[in-house]
Amino acid sequence: MKALDKFKKAFERFKKESLRGAVDSSTKAALRGDHYVVELFSDGPYKISWSNNVGSLYFSRGLSVGIPILHGDDDNAIAELRYYDNAIAALDEKFAEACENYDENDQD
């Protein structure tokens, strides 16, 4: 199985298990000018990190995807009333872009 196929499986697992909480965290962090990322690994796991913990000098062995935030009417103080479809669409676009930019040869 190719690395990108493995990343896709980890991405789908992340969306199923942790997406809403990660988007909520990224939305809160955006108020401070920060965000969260999900780092997907080819052996299956994923890791959610605050962007300041990743930094520009961090070399990932995985595929990093920025976690989007809720905007305007999508956000609500009552969790059950939050609308995540736009954030999911944005996340899918970011994942596709990360896959396009991924180079297996850079992974020593």
TAURQUI-V690034 format. One record per backbone hydrogen bond with DSSP energy under -1.0 kcal/mol. CO is the residue of the C=O (numbers start at 0). NH is the residue of the N-H. Records with the same first field share a line. If there is no record, write none. Layout:
CO->NH  NH
This chain:
1->5
2->6
3->7
4->8
5->9
6->10
7->11
8->12
9->13
10->14
11->15
12->16
13->17  18
17->21
18->22
19->23
20->24
21->25
22->26
23->27
24->28
25->29
28->31  33
29->32
34->50
35->66
36->48
37->64
38->46
39->62
40->43
44->40
46->38
48->36
49->52
50->54
62->39
64->37
70->73
71->74
73->82
77->80
78->81
83->87
84->88
85->89
86->90
87->91
88->92
89->93
90->94
91->95
92->96
93->97
94->98
95->99
96->100
102->105
103->106
105->107
